[in-house]
Amino acid sequence: MQGQGQGTRARQREQTRQALLREGRRLFAEVGYGAVSLAEIVAAAGVTKGALYHHFDSKTALFRAVLRDVQEEVGVRVAEVADARDDSWDQLVAGCQEFITATTAPDIQRIMLVDGPAVLGWNEWRTMDEASSARHLTEALAALVDEGVIAAQPVAPLAHLLSGAMNEAALWLATSADPADLADTRAALGRLLDGLRVLSG
C-alpha cells in the first residue's frame, strides 16, 4: 500500500509540473515573460505557489524549462522532416527549411527567439540552442563533408555561421507583416545552402 501511495504522489507531482509548464507556456506566449506574474501562472494551473516552488525556484526557472521544451519540440519537428528524406543533402536542406518554418509559430517566436535571449542572457540561450538544434546541424554538416558533398573544411565555424543566419532570419520573420517573407526567406536559404555544395562533373 505504501508503494501505491508513493506512486500516486509521484503522478500527482508530475501532473502539477506539467500543468505549470503548460500554463506557463501559454501565458509566456500570449503576453510575454515580463507581463506574467507567478500568481497568474499558479492560478491558471490550479495549484498553490508552494507547489510551484516545489518544482521551480523562480519564474525564470519555469521559463527555462518551458524554453527547453519548445527547443526540443522544434528539434523533433526538424528531425522528423529531415529523416523522411533518404539523401544526406536532402536531409540537411529539409531540416534547415523546417527550422525556418517551425519558428514562425507565434508562441515559438516569442518564447524561443524574443524572450529566450532577453530573459536568460545571450550566453545561456546560446548554450541551450547549441545543445538542441546546433548539435544536430553540426553532425549533418560533418557527415556531408565526409561524403564529399561539402568541401573539406572545419565544421564548427560553418555550423555557427549557418545557425546564426537561420536564427537571425527567424527573428526577422517574427517582426515581419508580409506573408510572402517566409517563402522569400526559404528561397534565400535554399540558395545559401546550394552554395555550399560541391558540384560533381
C-alpha positions in Angstrom: 0.0 0.0 0.0 2.9 2.3 0.8 4.3 1.8 -2.7 0.9 2.6 -4.2 0.8 5.8 -2.2 4.2 6.9 -3.3 3.3 6.1 -6.9 0.2 8.2 -6.7 2.1 11.1 -5.1 4.7 10.9 -7.9 2.0 11.0 -10.5 0.4 14.0 -8.8 3.7 15.8 -8.7 4.3 15.2 -12.4 0.7 16.3 -13.2 1.4 19.5 -11.3 4.7 20.1 -13.1 3.0 19.5 -16.5 0.2 21.9 -15.6 2.7 24.6 -14.6 4.7 24.1 -17.9 1.5 24.1 -20.0 0.0 27.2 -18.4 3.4 28.9 -18.2 4.0 28.3 -21.9 0.5 29.6 -22.8 0.9 32.8 -20.7 4.5 33.4 -21.8 3.4 33.1 -25.4 0.3 35.2 -25.1 1.7 38.2 -23.2 5.5 37.7 -22.8 7.6 36.8 -19.9 7.7 40.3 -18.4 4.0 40.7 -18.2 3.2 37.4 -16.5 3.2 37.0 -12.7 3.7 33.8 -10.7 0.3 34.4 -9.2 -1.3 34.3 -12.7 0.6 31.1 -13.6 -0.4 29.2 -10.4 -4.0 30.4 -10.7 -4.2 29.2 -14.3 -2.6 25.8 -13.4 -4.9 25.4 -10.4 -2.1 24.9 -7.9 -0.5 26.8 -5.0 2.7 28.9 -5.0 4.2 26.3 -2.7 3.5 23.6 -5.3 5.2 25.8 -8.0 8.3 26.3 -5.7 8.5 22.5 -5.2 9.3 22.2 -8.9 10.8 25.6 -9.9 12.6 28.0 -7.6 11.6 31.1 -9.6 9.7 32.4 -12.6 13.0 32.3 -14.5 13.4 28.6 -13.7 9.9 27.8 -15.0 10.6 29.8 -18.2 13.9 27.9 -18.7 12.0 24.6 -18.5 9.4 25.9 -21.0 12.1 27.1 -23.4 13.8 23.7 -23.2 10.5 22.1 -24.1 10.0 24.5 -27.0 13.5 23.9 -28.3 13.0 20.1 -28.1 9.7 20.4 -29.9 11.3 22.3 -32.7 14.2 19.8 -32.8 11.8 16.9 -33.1 9.9 18.6 -36.0 13.2 19.3 -37.8 14.5 15.8 -37.2 11.2 14.2 -38.4 11.2 16.2 -41.6 14.9 15.5 -42.3 14.6 11.8 -41.5 11.8 11.4 -44.1 14.5 12.0 -46.8 16.9 9.3 -47.9 19.7 11.5 -49.2 22.0 13.3 -46.7 22.0 16.6 -48.6 18.2 16.5 -48.9 18.0 15.8 -45.1 20.1 19.0 -44.4 18.1 21.2 -46.7 14.7 19.9 -45.5 15.8 20.2 -41.8 17.0 23.8 -42.3 13.8 24.8 -44.1 11.7 23.2 -41.4 13.5 25.1 -38.7 12.6 28.4 -40.5 9.0 27.3 -40.9 8.6 26.0 -37.4 9.9 29.1 -35.8 7.2 31.2 -37.5 4.7 29.9 -35.0 3.9 32.9 -32.7 4.4 31.0 -29.4 7.8 29.6 -30.6 8.9 33.0 -31.8 8.0 34.8 -28.5 9.5 32.1 -26.2 12.5 30.9 -28.1 13.6 33.9 -30.1 12.4 37.0 -28.4 12.2 36.3 -24.7 14.7 33.5 -24.5 17.9 35.6 -25.0 16.4 38.5 -23.1 15.4 36.5 -20.0 18.3 34.1 -19.7 21.0 36.2 -21.3 22.8 35.6 -24.6 25.4 33.1 -23.2 22.9 30.7 -21.6 20.5 31.0 -24.5 23.3 30.1 -26.9 24.3 27.1 -24.8 20.8 25.8 -24.8 20.5 26.4 -28.5 23.7 24.5 -29.1 22.6 21.6 -27.0 19.5 21.2 -29.1 19.4 22.2 -32.8 23.0 23.3 -33.3 24.4 19.9 -32.4 22.3 18.2 -35.0 23.3 20.7 -37.6 27.0 20.1 -36.8 26.5 16.4 -37.2 24.7 16.8 -40.5 27.4 19.1 -41.9 30.2 16.8 -40.7 28.6 13.8 -42.5 28.3 15.8 -45.7 31.9 16.9 -45.5 32.9 13.2 -45.0 30.8 12.3 -48.1 32.5 15.0 -50.2 29.1 16.7 -50.8 30.5 19.8 -49.0 34.1 20.9 -49.5 36.5 19.7 -46.8 36.7 22.4 -44.1 36.4 22.8 -40.3 32.7 22.2 -39.5 32.3 24.2 -36.3 32.6 27.7 -37.9 30.3 26.6 -40.8 27.7 25.3 -38.3 27.8 28.5 -36.3 27.5 30.7 -39.4 24.6 28.7 -40.7 22.9 28.5 -37.3 23.3 32.3 -36.8 21.9 33.0 -40.2 18.8 30.9 -39.6 18.2 32.3 -36.1 18.6 35.9 -37.5 16.2 35.1 -40.3 13.7 33.6 -37.8 14.0 36.8 -35.6 13.3 38.9 -38.7 10.3 36.9 -39.7 9.0 37.3 -36.1 8.7 41.1 -36.8 7.5 40.8 -40.5 4.0 41.6 -41.5 4.3 40.4 -45.1 3.2 36.8 -45.6 5.4 36.5 -48.7 8.5 36.9 -46.5 8.5 33.3 -45.3 8.6 32.0 -48.9 11.3 34.5 -49.8 13.4 33.5 -46.8 13.0 29.8 -47.6 14.1 30.5 -51.2 17.1 32.6 -50.0 18.1 29.8 -47.5 17.9 27.3 -50.4 20.3 29.4 -52.5 22.6 29.8 -49.5 22.8 26.1 -48.9 23.3 25.4 -52.6 26.4 27.5 -52.4 28.0 25.0 -50.0 27.5 22.0 -52.3 30.4 20.7 -54.3 29.1 20.3 -57.9 30.1 17.0 -59.4 31.1 16.6 -63.0 
